[in-house]
Structure formats: C-alpha cells, structure tokens
Amino acid sequence: MWRIFKALFVLAVVGLIGLTGYAYLADLSPPQEEVTRPVMLNAE
C-alpha cells in the first residue's frame, strides 16, 4: 500500500517540476500587432 502512495507522490512531484519548467521556459506571450482605429469625438 505504501508503494502506491510513494509512486503517486513521486509522480506529483515530477508533474509539478515539469509544469514549473514549462511555465518558465515556454513562450506564453500573446502575438502582438498594432491596431489603429479612428475615434469619433462629439466636439460641438
């Protein structure tokens, strides 16, 4: 029974390390583009 808990614990630790590495090393920034839109002002 302890083998199962130990295996699950090791798997969870490896998963957290992998998730942390992916968060730090992966390119998660969104693509950027310039947006120009006309603005209508109600200046009377």
mmCIF entry with sequence, helices, sheets and N, C-alpha, C, O atoms, coordinates in Angstrom:
data_MODEL
# 
_entry.id   MODEL 
# 
_entity.id                         1 
_entity.type                       polymer 
_entity.pdbx_number_of_molecules   1 
# 
_entity_poly.entity_id                      1 
_entity_poly.type                           'polypeptide(L)' 
_entity_poly.nstd_linkage                   no 
_entity_poly.nstd_monomer                   no 
_entity_poly.pdbx_seq_one_letter_code       MWRIFKALFVLAVVGLIGLTGYAYLADLSPPQEEVTRPVMLNAE 
_entity_poly.pdbx_seq_one_letter_code_can   MWRIFKALFVLAVVGLIGLTGYAYLADLSPPQEEVTRPVMLNAE 
_entity_poly.pdbx_strand_id                 A 
# 
loop_
_entity_poly_seq.entity_id 
_entity_poly_seq.num 
_entity_poly_seq.mon_id 
_entity_poly_seq.hetero 
1 1  MET n 
1 2  TRP n 
1 3  ARG n 
1 4  ILE n 
1 5  PHE n 
1 6  LYS n 
1 7  ALA n 
1 8  LEU n 
1 9  PHE n 
1 10 VAL n 
1 11 LEU n 
1 12 ALA n 
1 13 VAL n 
1 14 VAL n 
1 15 GLY n 
1 16 LEU n 
1 17 ILE n 
1 18 GLY n 
1 19 LEU n 
1 20 THR n 
1 21 GLY n 
1 22 TYR n 
1 23 ALA n 
1 24 TYR n 
1 25 LEU n 
1 26 ALA n 
1 27 ASP n 
1 28 LEU n 
1 29 SER n 
1 30 PRO n 
1 31 PRO n 
1 32 GLN n 
1 33 GLU n 
1 34 GLU n 
1 35 VAL n 
1 36 THR n 
1 37 ARG n 
1 38 PRO n 
1 39 VAL n 
1 40 MET n 
1 41 LEU n 
1 42 ASN n 
1 43 ALA n 
1 44 GLU n 
# 
_struct_asym.id          A 
_struct_asym.entity_id   1 
# 
_struct_conf.conf_type_id            HELX_P 
_struct_conf.id                      HELX_P1 
_struct_conf.pdbx_PDB_helix_id       AA1 
_struct_conf.beg_label_comp_id       TRP 
_struct_conf.beg_label_asym_id       A 
_struct_conf.beg_label_seq_id        2 
_struct_conf.pdbx_beg_PDB_ins_code   ? 
_struct_conf.end_label_comp_id       LEU 
_struct_conf.end_label_asym_id       A 
_struct_conf.end_label_seq_id        25 
_struct_conf.pdbx_end_PDB_ins_code   ? 
_struct_conf.beg_auth_comp_id        TRP 
_struct_conf.beg_auth_asym_id        A 
_struct_conf.beg_auth_seq_id         2 
_struct_conf.end_auth_comp_id        LEU 
_struct_conf.end_auth_asym_id        A 
_struct_conf.end_auth_seq_id         25 
_struct_conf.pdbx_PDB_helix_class    1 
_struct_conf.details                 ? 
_struct_conf.pdbx_PDB_helix_length   24 
# 
_struct_conf_type.id          HELX_P 
_struct_conf_type.criteria    ? 
_struct_conf_type.reference   ? 
# 
loop_
_atom_site.group_PDB 
_atom_site.id 
_atom_site.type_symbol 
_atom_site.label_atom_id 
_atom_site.label_alt_id 
_atom_site.label_comp_id 
_atom_site.label_asym_id 
_atom_site.label_entity_id 
_atom_site.label_seq_id 
_atom_site.pdbx_PDB_ins_code 
_atom_site.Cartn_x 
_atom_site.Cartn_y 
_atom_site.Cartn_z 
_atom_site.occupancy 
_atom_site.B_iso_or_equiv 
_atom_site.pdbx_formal_charge 
_atom_site.auth_seq_id 
_atom_site.auth_comp_id 
_atom_site.auth_asym_id 
_atom_site.auth_atom_id 
_atom_site.pdbx_PDB_model_num 
ATOM 1   N N  . MET A 1 1  ? 0.809   -1.194 0.000   1.00 0.00 ? 1  MET A N  1 
ATOM 2   C CA . MET A 1 1  ? 0.000   0.000  0.000   1.00 0.00 ? 1  MET A CA 1 
ATOM 3   C C  . MET A 1 1  ? 0.858   1.266  0.000   1.00 0.00 ? 1  MET A C  1 
ATOM 4   O O  . MET A 1 1  ? 0.526   2.254  -0.655  1.00 0.00 ? 1  MET A O  1 
ATOM 5   N N  . TRP A 1 2  ? 1.970   1.220  0.748   1.00 0.00 ? 2  TRP A N  1 
ATOM 6   C CA . TRP A 1 2  ? 2.845   2.382  0.788   1.00 0.00 ? 2  TRP A CA 1 
ATOM 7   C C  . TRP A 1 2  ? 3.525   2.619  -0.549  1.00 0.00 ? 2  TRP A C  1 
ATOM 8   O O  . TRP A 1 2  ? 3.900   3.750  -0.859  1.00 0.00 ? 2  TRP A O  1 
ATOM 9   N N  . ARG A 1 3  ? 3.687   1.576  -1.340  1.00 0.00 ? 3  ARG A N  1 
ATOM 10  C CA . ARG A 1 3  ? 4.304   1.744  -2.661  1.00 0.00 ? 3  ARG A CA 1 
ATOM 11  C C  . ARG A 1 3  ? 3.432   2.619  -3.553  1.00 0.00 ? 3  ARG A C  1 
ATOM 12  O O  . ARG A 1 3  ? 3.937   3.444  -4.315  1.00 0.00 ? 3  ARG A O  1 
ATOM 13  N N  . ILE A 1 4  ? 2.126   2.432  -3.451  1.00 0.00 ? 4  ILE A N  1 
ATOM 14  C CA . ILE A 1 4  ? 1.213   3.227  -4.279  1.00 0.00 ? 4  ILE A CA 1 
ATOM 15  C C  . ILE A 1 4  ? 1.285   4.698  -3.880  1.00 0.00 ? 4  ILE A C  1 
ATOM 16  O O  . ILE A 1 4  ? 1.351   5.573  -4.743  1.00 0.00 ? 4  ILE A O  1 
ATOM 17  N N  . PHE A 1 5  ? 1.273   4.977  -2.573  1.00 0.00 ? 5  PHE A N  1 
ATOM 18  C CA . PHE A 1 5  ? 1.364   6.353  -2.106  1.00 0.00 ? 5  PHE A CA 1 
ATOM 19  C C  . PHE A 1 5  ? 2.694   6.986  -2.498  1.00 0.00 ? 5  PHE A C  1 
ATOM 20  O O  . PHE A 1 5  ? 2.746   8.152  -2.890  1.00 0.00 ? 5  PHE A O  1 
ATOM 21  N N  . LYS A 1 6  ? 3.754   6.218  -2.391  1.00 0.00 ? 6  LYS A N  1 
ATOM 22  C CA . LYS A 1 6  ? 5.074   6.731  -2.758  1.00 0.00 ? 6  LYS A CA 1 
ATOM 23  C C  . LYS A 1 6  ? 5.137   7.012  -4.257  1.00 0.00 ? 6  LYS A C  1 
ATOM 24  O O  . LYS A 1 6  ? 5.683   8.033  -4.673  1.00 0.00 ? 6  LYS A O  1 
ATOM 25  N N  . ALA A 1 7  ? 4.586   6.120  -5.063  1.00 0.00 ? 7  ALA A N  1 
ATOM 26  C CA . ALA A 1 7  ? 4.583   6.325  -6.511  1.00 0.00 ? 7  ALA A CA 1 
ATOM 27  C C  . ALA A 1 7  ? 3.742   7.542  -6.885  1.00 0.00 ? 7  ALA A C  1 
ATOM 28  O O  . ALA A 1 7  ? 4.142   8.322  -7.749  1.00 0.00 ? 7  ALA A O  1 
ATOM 29  N N  . LEU A 1 8  ? 2.592   7.715  -6.253  1.00 0.00 ? 8  LEU A N  1 
ATOM 30  C CA . LEU A 1 8  ? 1.755   8.885  -6.526  1.00 0.00 ? 8  LEU A CA 1 
ATOM 31  C C  . LEU A 1 8  ? 2.442   10.177 -6.097  1.00 0.00 ? 8  LEU A C  1 
ATOM 32  O O  . LEU A 1 8  ? 2.344   11.195 -6.782  1.00 0.00 ? 8  LEU A O  1 
ATOM 33  N N  . PHE A 1 9  ? 3.133   10.133 -4.969  1.00 0.00 ? 9  PHE A N  1 
ATOM 34  C CA . PHE A 1 9  ? 3.857   11.306 -4.506  1.00 0.00 ? 9  PHE A CA 1 
ATOM 35  C C  . PHE A 1 9  ? 4.976   11.677 -5.474  1.00 0.00 ? 9  PHE A C  1 
ATOM 36  O O  . PHE A 1 9  ? 5.138   12.847 -5.820  1.00 0.00 ? 9  PHE A O  1 
ATOM 37  N N  . VAL A 1 10 ? 5.738   10.693 -5.905  1.00 0.00 ? 10 VAL A N  1 
ATOM 38  C CA . VAL A 1 10 ? 6.827   10.951 -6.856  1.00 0.00 ? 10 VAL A CA 1 
ATOM 39  C C  . VAL A 1 10 ? 6.263   11.472 -8.170  1.00 0.00 ? 10 VAL A C  1 
ATOM 40  O O  . VAL A 1 10 ? 6.826   12.393 -8.761  1.00 0.00 ? 10 VAL A O  1 
ATOM 41  N N  . LEU A 1 11 ? 5.166   10.900 -8.631  1.00 0.00 ? 11 LEU A N  1 
ATOM 42  C CA . LEU A 1 11 ? 4.543   11.357 -9.872  1.00 0.00 ? 11 LEU A CA 1 
ATOM 43  C C  . LEU A 1 11 ? 4.045   12.795 -9.742  1.00 0.00 ? 11 LEU A C  1 
ATOM 44  O O  . LEU A 1 11 ? 4.177   13.579 -10.682 1.00 0.00 ? 11 LEU A O  1 
ATOM 45  N N  . ALA A 1 12 ? 3.479   13.147 -8.599  1.00 0.00 ? 12 ALA A N  1 
ATOM 46  C CA . ALA A 1 12 ? 3.009   14.516 -8.380  1.00 0.00 ? 12 ALA A CA 1 
ATOM 47  C C  . ALA A 1 12 ? 4.174   15.499 -8.353  1.00 0.00 ? 12 ALA A C  1 
ATOM 48  O O  . ALA A 1 12 ? 4.077   16.590 -8.915  1.00 0.00 ? 12 ALA A O  1 
ATOM 49  N N  . VAL A 1 13 ? 5.275   15.120 -7.705  1.00 0.00 ? 13 VAL A N  1 
ATOM 50  C CA . VAL A 1 13 ? 6.443   15.999 -7.645  1.00 0.00 ? 13 VAL A CA 1 
ATOM 51  C C  . VAL A 1 13 ? 7.030   16.195 -9.036  1.00 0.00 ? 13 VAL A C  1 
ATOM 52  O O  . VAL A 1 13 ? 7.372   17.317 -9.410  1.00 0.00 ? 13 VAL A O  1 
ATOM 53  N N  . VAL A 1 14 ? 7.150   15.126 -9.799  1.00 0.00 ? 14 VAL A N  1 
ATOM 54  C CA . VAL A 1 14 ? 7.680   15.235 -11.164 1.00 0.00 ? 14 VAL A CA 1 
ATOM 55  C C  . VAL A 1 14 ? 6.750   16.092 -12.022 1.00 0.00 ? 14 VAL A C  1 
ATOM 56  O O  . VAL A 1 14 ? 7.222   16.884 -12.838 1.00 0.00 ? 14 VAL A O  1 
ATOM 57  N N  . GLY A 1 15 ? 5.449   15.943 -11.850 1.00 0.00 ? 15 GLY A N  1 
ATOM 58  C CA . GLY A 1 15 ? 4.494   16.759 -12.598 1.00 0.00 ? 15 GLY A CA 1 
ATOM 59  C C  . GLY A 1 15 ? 4.605   18.232 -12.258 1.00 0.00 ? 15 GLY A C  1 
ATOM 60  O O  . GLY A 1 15 ? 4.545   19.082 -13.146 1.00 0.00 ? 15 GLY A O  1 
ATOM 61  N N  . LEU A 1 16 ? 4.768   18.542 -10.973 1.00 0.00 ? 16 LEU A N  1 
ATOM 62  C CA . LEU A 1 16 ? 4.925   19.945 -10.579 1.00 0.00 ? 16 LEU A CA 1 
ATOM 63  C C  . LEU A 1 16 ? 6.222   20.539 -11.111 1.00 0.00 ? 16 LEU A C  1 
ATOM 64  O O  . LEU A 1 16 ? 6.251   21.695 -11.532 1.00 0.00 ? 16 LEU A O  1 
ATOM 65  N N  . ILE A 1 17 ? 7.283   19.760 -11.095 1.00 0.00 ? 17 ILE A N  1 
ATOM 66  C CA . ILE A 1 17 ? 8.555   20.240 -11.650 1.00 0.00 ? 17 ILE A CA 1 
ATOM 67  C C  . ILE A 1 17 ? 8.412   20.481 -13.150 1.00 0.00 ? 17 ILE A C  1 
ATOM 68  O O  . ILE A 1 17 ? 8.905   21.483 -13.669 1.00 0.00 ? 17 ILE A O  1 
ATOM 69  N N  . GLY A 1 18 ? 7.745   19.574 -13.842 1.00 0.00 ? 18 GLY A N  1 
ATOM 70  C CA . GLY A 1 18 ? 7.529   19.751 -15.276 1.00 0.00 ? 18 GLY A CA 1 
ATOM 71  C C  . GLY A 1 18 ? 6.664   20.952 -15.580 1.00 0.00 ? 18 GLY A C  1 
ATOM 72  O O  . GLY A 1 18 ? 6.948   21.691 -16.523 1.00 0.00 ? 18 GLY A O  1 
ATOM 73  N N  . LEU A 1 19 ? 5.616   21.166 -14.804 1.00 0.00 ? 19 LEU A N  1 
ATOM 74  C CA . LEU A 1 19 ? 4.741   22.317 -15.014 1.00 0.00 ? 19 LEU A CA 1 
ATOM 75  C C  . LEU A 1 19 ? 5.474   23.624 -14.751 1.00 0.00 ? 19 LEU A C  1 
ATOM 76  O O  . LEU A 1 19 ? 5.295   24.599 -15.480 1.00 0.00 ? 19 LEU A O  1 
ATOM 77  N N  . THR A 1 20 ? 6.296   23.645 -13.713 1.00 0.00 ? 20 THR A N  1 
ATOM 78  C CA . THR A 1 20 ? 7.078   24.841 -13.411 1.00 0.00 ? 20 THR A CA 1 
ATOM 79  C C  . THR A 1 20 ? 8.085   25.127 -14.518 1.00 0.00 ? 20 THR A C  1 
ATOM 80  O O  . THR A 1 20 ? 8.251   26.278 -14.920 1.00 0.00 ? 20 THR A O  1 
ATOM 81  N N  . GLY A 1 21 ? 8.751   24.103 -15.009 1.00 0.00 ? 21 GLY A N  1 
ATOM 82  C CA . GLY A 1 21 ? 9.696   24.289 -16.109 1.00 0.00 ? 21 GLY A CA 1 
ATOM 83  C C  . GLY A 1 21 ? 9.010   24.774 -17.368 1.00 0.00 ? 21 GLY A C  1 
ATOM 84  O O  . GLY A 1 21 ? 9.545   25.633 -18.069 1.00 0.00 ? 21 GLY A O  1 
ATOM 85  N N  . TYR A 1 22 ? 7.845   24.245 -17.668 1.00 0.00 ? 22 TYR A N  1 
ATOM 86  C CA . TYR A 1 22 ? 7.102   24.690 -18.848 1.00 0.00 ? 22 TYR A CA 1 
ATOM 87  C C  . TYR A 1 22 ? 6.679   26.147 -18.704 1.00 0.00 ? 22 TYR A C  1 
ATOM 88  O O  . TYR A 1 22 ? 6.738   26.905 -19.672 1.00 0.00 ? 22 TYR A O  1 
ATOM 89  N N  . ALA A 1 23 ? 6.255   26.546 -17.513 1.00 0.00 ? 23 ALA A N  1 
ATOM 90  C CA . ALA A 1 23 ? 5.824   27.923 -17.295 1.00 0.00 ? 23 ALA A CA 1 
ATOM 91  C C  . ALA A 1 23 ? 6.990   28.895 -17.447 1.00 0.00 ? 23 ALA A C  1 
ATOM 92  O O  . ALA A 1 23 ? 6.801   30.005 -17.945 1.00 0.00 ? 23 ALA A O  1 
ATOM 93  N N  . TYR A 1 24 ? 8.178   28.503 -17.032 1.00 0.00 ? 24 TYR A N  1 
ATOM 94  C CA . TYR A 1 24 ? 9.325   29.398 -17.127 1.00 0.00 ? 24 TYR A CA 1 
ATOM 95  C C  . TYR A 1 24 ? 9.957   29.398 -18.515 1.00 0.00 ? 24 TYR A C  1 
ATOM 96  O O  . TYR A 1 24 ? 10.461  30.432 -18.955 1.00 0.00 ? 24 TYR A O  1 
ATOM 97  N N  . LEU A 1 25 ? 9.943   28.274 -19.209 1.00 0.00 ? 25 LEU A N  1 
ATOM 98  C CA . LEU A 1 25 ? 10.692  28.169 -20.454 1.00 0.00 ? 25 LEU A CA 1 
ATOM 99  C C  . LEU A 1 25 ? 9.839   28.324 -21.704 1.00 0.00 ? 25 LEU A C  1 
ATOM 100 O O  . LEU A 1 25 ? 10.375  28.624 -22.771 1.00 0.00 ? 25 LEU A O  1 
ATOM 101 N N  . ALA A 1 26 ? 8.545   28.130 -21.608 1.00 0.00 ? 26 ALA A N  1 
ATOM 102 C CA . ALA A 1 26 ? 7.688   28.192 -22.790 1.00 0.00 ? 26 ALA A CA 1 
ATOM 103 C C  . ALA A 1 26 ? 7.385   29.646 -23.143 1.00 0.00 ? 26 ALA A C  1 
ATOM 104 O O  . ALA A 1 26 ? 7.398   30.526 -22.283 1.00 0.00 ? 26 ALA A O  1 
ATOM 105 N N  . ASP A 1 27 ? 7.118   29.873 -24.406 1.00 0.00 ? 27 ASP A N  1 
ATOM 106 C CA . ASP A 1 27 ? 6.753   31.206 -24.879 1.00 0.00 ? 27 ASP A CA 1 
ATOM 107 C C  . ASP A 1 27 ? 5.244   31.360 -24.737 1.00 0.00 ? 27 ASP A C  1 
ATOM 108 O O  . ASP A 1 27 ? 4.485   30.912 -25.597 1.00 0.00 ? 27 ASP A O  1 
ATOM 109 N N  . LEU A 1 28 ? 4.816   31.988 -23.661 1.00 0.00 ? 28 LEU A N  1 
ATOM 110 C CA . LEU A 1 28 ? 3.392   32.122 -23.383 1.00 0.00 ? 28 LEU A CA 1 
ATOM 111 C C  . LEU A 1 28 ? 2.858   33.514 -23.714 1.00 0.00 ? 28 LEU A C  1 
ATOM 112 O O  . LEU A 1 28 ? 1.705   33.822 -23.413 1.00 0.00 ? 28 LEU A O  1 
ATOM 113 N N  . SER A 1 29 ? 3.683   34.352 -24.327 1.00 0.00 ? 29 SER A N  1 
ATOM 114 C CA . SER A 1 29 ? 3.226   35.700 -24.645 1.00 0.00 ? 29 SER A CA 1 
ATOM 115 C C  . SER A 1 29 ? 2.300   35.672 -25.859 1.00 0.00 ? 29 SER A C  1 
ATOM 116 O O  . SER A 1 29 ? 2.538   34.911 -26.797 1.00 0.00 ? 29 SER A O  1 
ATOM 117 N N  . PRO A 1 30 ? 1.258   36.486 -25.852 1.00 0.00 ? 30 PRO A N  1 
ATOM 118 C CA . PRO A 1 30 ? 0.334   36.504 -26.986 1.00 0.00 ? 30 PRO A CA 1 
ATOM 119 C C  . PRO A 1 30 ? 0.960   37.215 -28.179 1.00 0.00 ? 30 PRO A C  1 
ATOM 120 O O  . PRO A 1 30 ? 1.836   38.062 -27.998 1.00 0.00 ? 30 PRO A O  1 
ATOM 121 N N  . PRO A 1 31 ? 0.529   36.889 -29.390 1.00 0.00 ? 31 PRO A N  1 
ATOM 122 C CA . PRO A 1 31 ? 1.040   37.605 -30.561 1.00 0.00 ? 31 PRO A CA 1 
ATOM 123 C C  . PRO A 1 31 ? 0.597   39.063 -30.513 1.00 0.00 ? 31 PRO A C  1 
ATOM 124 O O  . PRO A 1 31 ? -0.548  39.364 -30.177 1.00 0.00 ? 31 PRO A O  1 
ATOM 125 N N  . GLN A 1 32 ? 1.510   39.958 -30.851 1.00 0.00 ? 32 GLN A N  1 
ATOM 126 C CA . GLN A 1 32 ? 1.211   41.380 -30.774 1.00 0.00 ? 32 GLN A CA 1 
ATOM 127 C C  . GLN A 1 32 ? 1.128   41.966 -32.165 1.00 0.00 ? 32 GLN A C  1 
ATOM 128 O O  . GLN A 1 32 ? 1.899   41.612 -33.058 1.00 0.00 ? 32 GLN A O  1 
ATOM 129 N N  . GLU A 1 33 ? 0.183   42.864 -32.333 1.00 0.00 ? 33 GLU A N  1 
ATOM 130 C CA . GLU A 1 33 ? 0.040   43.576 -33.597 1.00 0.00 ? 33 GLU A CA 1 
ATOM 131 C C  . GLU A 1 33 ? -0.460  44.976 -33.290 1.00 0.00 ? 33 GLU A C  1 
ATOM 132 O O  . GLU A 1 33 ? -1.143  45.201 -32.291 1.00 0.00 ? 33 GLU A O  1 
ATOM 133 N N  . GLU A 1 34 ? -0.112  45.912 -34.162 1.00 0.00 ? 34 GLU A N  1 
ATOM 134 C CA . GLU A 1 34 ? -0.523  47.291 -33.968 1.00 0.00 ? 34 GLU A CA 1 
ATOM 135 C C  . GLU A 1 34 ? -1.941  47.474 -34.492 1.00 0.00 ? 34 GLU A C  1 
ATOM 136 O O  . GLU A 1 34 ? -2.271  47.036 -35.594 1.00 0.00 ? 34 GLU A O  1 
ATOM 137 N N  . VAL A 1 35 ? -2.767  48.121 -33.693 1.00 0.00 ? 35 VAL A N  1 
ATOM 138 C CA . VAL A 1 35 ? -4.162  48.349 -34.065 1.00 0.00 ? 35 VAL A CA 1 
ATOM 139 C C  . VAL A 1 35 ? -4.406  49.849 -34.100 1.00 0.00 ? 35 VAL A C  1 
ATOM 140 O O  . VAL A 1 35 ? -4.171  50.547 -33.113 1.00 0.00 ? 35 VAL A O  1 
ATOM 141 N N  . THR A 1 36 ? -4.878  50.344 -35.241 1.00 0.00 ? 36 THR A N  1 
ATOM 142 C CA . THR A 1 36 ? -5.246  51.756 -35.360 1.00 0.00 ? 36 THR A CA 1 
ATOM 143 C C  . THR A 1 36 ? -6.709  51.840 -35.748 1.00 0.00 ? 36 THR A C  1 
ATOM 144 O O  . THR A 1 36 ? -7.144  51.249 -36.736 1.00 0.00 ? 36 THR A O  1 
ATOM 145 N N  . ARG A 1 37 ? -7.459  52.587 -34.950 1.00 0.00 ? 37 ARG A N  1 
ATOM 146 C CA . ARG A 1 37 ? -8.887  52.763 -35.206 1.00 0.00 ? 37 ARG A CA 1 
ATOM 147 C C  . ARG A 1 37 ? -9.219  54.245 -35.094 1.00 0.00 ? 37 ARG A C  1 
ATOM 148 O O  . ARG A 1 37 ? -8.707  54.927 -34.206 1.00 0.00 ? 37 ARG A O  1 
ATOM 149 N N  . PRO A 1 38 ? -10.070 54.750 -35.982 1.00 0.00 ? 38 PRO A N  1 
ATOM 150 C CA . PRO A 1 38 ? -10.470 56.155 -35.876 1.00 0.00 ? 38 PRO A CA 1 
ATOM 151 C C  . PRO A 1 38 ? -11.386 56.366 -34.667 1.00 0.00 ? 38 PRO A C  1 
ATOM 152 O O  . PRO A 1 38 ? -12.180 55.499 -34.302 1.00 0.00 ? 38 PRO A O  1 
ATOM 153 N N  . VAL A 1 39 ? -11.249 57.533 -34.069 1.00 0.00 ? 39 VAL A N  1 
ATOM 154 C CA . VAL A 1 39 ? -12.059 57.875 -32.901 1.00 0.00 ? 39 VAL A CA 1 
ATOM 155 C C  . VAL A 1 39 ? -12.949 59.046 -33.267 1.00 0.00 ? 39 VAL A C  1 
ATOM 156 O O  . VAL A 1 39 ? -12.462 60.084 -33.715 1.00 0.00 ? 39 VAL A O  1 
ATOM 157 N N  . MET A 1 40 ? -14.260 58.886 -33.078 1.00 0.00 ? 40 MET A N  1 
ATOM 158 C CA . MET A 1 40 ? -15.211 59.961 -33.351 1.00 0.00 ? 40 MET A CA 1 
ATOM 159 C C  . MET A 1 40 ? -15.439 60.744 -32.057 1.00 0.00 ? 40 MET A C  1 
ATOM 160 O O  . MET A 1 40 ? -15.875 60.185 -31.050 1.00 0.00 ? 40 MET A O  1 
ATOM 161 N N  . LEU A 1 41 ? -15.136 62.054 -32.097 1.00 0.00 ? 41 LEU A N  1 
ATOM 162 C CA . LEU A 1 41 ? -15.322 62.912 -30.935 1.00 0.00 ? 41 LEU A CA 1 
ATOM 163 C C  . LEU A 1 41 ? -16.536 63.804 -31.160 1.00 0.00 ? 41 LEU A C  1 
ATOM 164 O O  . LEU A 1 41 ? -16.720 64.343 -32.251 1.00 0.00 ? 41 LEU A O  1 
ATOM 165 N N  . ASN A 1 42 ? -17.354 63.957 -30.142 1.00 0.00 ? 42 ASN A N  1 
ATOM 166 C CA . ASN A 1 42 ? -18.519 64.835 -30.234 1.00 0.00 ? 42 ASN A CA 1 
ATOM 167 C C  . ASN A 1 42 ? -18.146 66.222 -29.721 1.00 0.00 ? 42 ASN A C  1 
ATOM 168 O O  . ASN A 1 42 ? -18.597 66.637 -28.654 1.00 0.00 ? 42 ASN A O  1 
ATOM 169 N N  . ALA A 1 43 ? -17.327 66.931 -30.480 1.00 0.00 ? 43 ALA A N  1 
ATOM 170 C CA . ALA A 1 43 ? -16.890 68.275 -30.097 1.00 0.00 ? 43 ALA A CA 1 
ATOM 171 C C  . ALA A 1 43 ? -17.714 69.287 -30.878 1.00 0.00 ? 43 ALA A C  1 
ATOM 172 O O  . ALA A 1 43 ? -17.497 69.491 -32.072 1.00 0.00 ? 43 ALA A O  1 
ATOM 173 N N  . GLU A 1 44 ? -18.655 69.917 -30.197 1.00 0.00 ? 44 GLU A N  1 
ATOM 174 C CA . GLU A 1 44 ? -19.504 70.898 -30.875 1.00 0.00 ? 44 GLU A CA 1 
ATOM 175 C C  . GLU A 1 44 ? -19.297 72.254 -30.285 1.00 0.00 ? 44 GLU A C  1 
ATOM 176 O O  . GLU A 1 44 ? -19.924 73.219 -30.721 1.00 0.00 ? 44 GLU A O  1 
# 
